[in-house]
Amino acid sequence: MTFNRFQGDPAIKITESGASMKFIGGQPVMDQGLENAVTISLFTKPGWWGNALIRDDNKKIGADFERVRVTVDLQTINDYADAARQALKWMKDSNLASRVEVTVTNPRTDWIKTQIDIYPPGQDLQSLLFLKNGLNWISQAVNPAHKRYE
């Protein structure tokens, strides 16, 4: 398969300070894989209005992955892992992945590291890494940027 940076969806990358997109010559770099699907599945909040248009409950999206937590403890890590698995369950149900593995660790006091390994049928493993800086993300959750511009 030849990569064409003009095909796909605009690639969204999650960084420790939020989300970013890369542009080349004014054109956003596009995602042709599963990264956008994973990002949207994890970071769309439950109750998203677009779910009203979907009749099949198994195809609705939304996750509690980005819950506000003041402390990072074992319960936080377990809750993040469970929320990520639930948010990505549709990928296996829809046969986009034969297996989805979620590993959540706490490498530093205020960090949560989430690694997601996706095994698409007949394709190479795709591994995605999300790092959450507790202080930045808690601040964003308490005082979201979109609310500051209303």
Residue pairs with C-beta under 8 A, 6 or more apart in sequence:
3 32
4 30
4 32
5 24
5 27
5 29
5 30
6 27
6 30
7 30
7 32
8 30
8 31
8 32
8 36
9 30
9 31
9 36
10 21
10 28
10 29
10 30
10 31
10 36
11 21
11 22
11 28
11 29
11 30
11 31
11 35
11 36
12 19
12 20
12 21
12 31
12 35
12 36
12 39
12 40
13 19
13 20
13 21
13 22
13 35
14 39
14 43
14 130
16 131
16 132
16 133
16 136
17 133
17 136
18 136
18 140
18 145
19 39
19 43
21 28
21 29
22 28
22 29
23 29
33 126
34 91
34 96
34 97
34 118
34 120
34 126
34 128
35 126
35 128
37 91
37 96
38 88
38 91
38 116
38 118
38 128
40 61
41 61
41 63
41 87
41 88
41 90
41 91
42 63
42 65
42 66
42 83
42 84
42 87
42 88
42 130
43 63
43 65
43 66
44 61
44 62
44 63
45 62
45 63
45 66
46 62
46 63
46 64
47 62
48 61
48 62
50 61
51 60
51 61
51 62
54 60
58 90
58 93
59 90
59 94
61 87
61 90
62 87
63 83
63 84
63 86
63 87
64 79
64 83
65 80
65 83
65 84
65 87
66 137
66 141
67 79
67 80
67 83
67 141
68 138
68 141
68 142
69 76
69 134
69 138
70 138
72 106
72 109
72 110
72 111
72 112
72 134
76 112
77 104
77 105
77 106
77 112
78 104
80 104
80 112
80 114
81 102
81 103
81 104
81 114
84 102
84 104
84 114
84 116
85 100
85 102
88 97
88 100
88 102
88 116
88 118
89 100
91 97
91 100
91 118
92 98
92 99
92 100
95 121
96 120
97 118
97 119
97 120
97 121
98 119
98 120
98 121
99 117
99 118
99 119
100 116
100 117
100 118
100 119
101 116
101 117
101 119
102 114
102 115
102 116
103 114
103 115
103 116
103 117
104 112
104 113
104 114
104 115
105 112
105 113
105 115
106 112
106 113
107 113
109 134
110 133
110 134
110 135
111 131
111 132
111 133
111 134
112 131
112 132
112 134
113 129
113 130
113 131
113 132
114 129
114 130
114 131
114 132
115 127
115 128
115 129
115 130
116 127
116 128
116 129
116 130
117 125
117 126
117 127
117 128
118 125
118 126
118 127
118 128
119 125
120 126
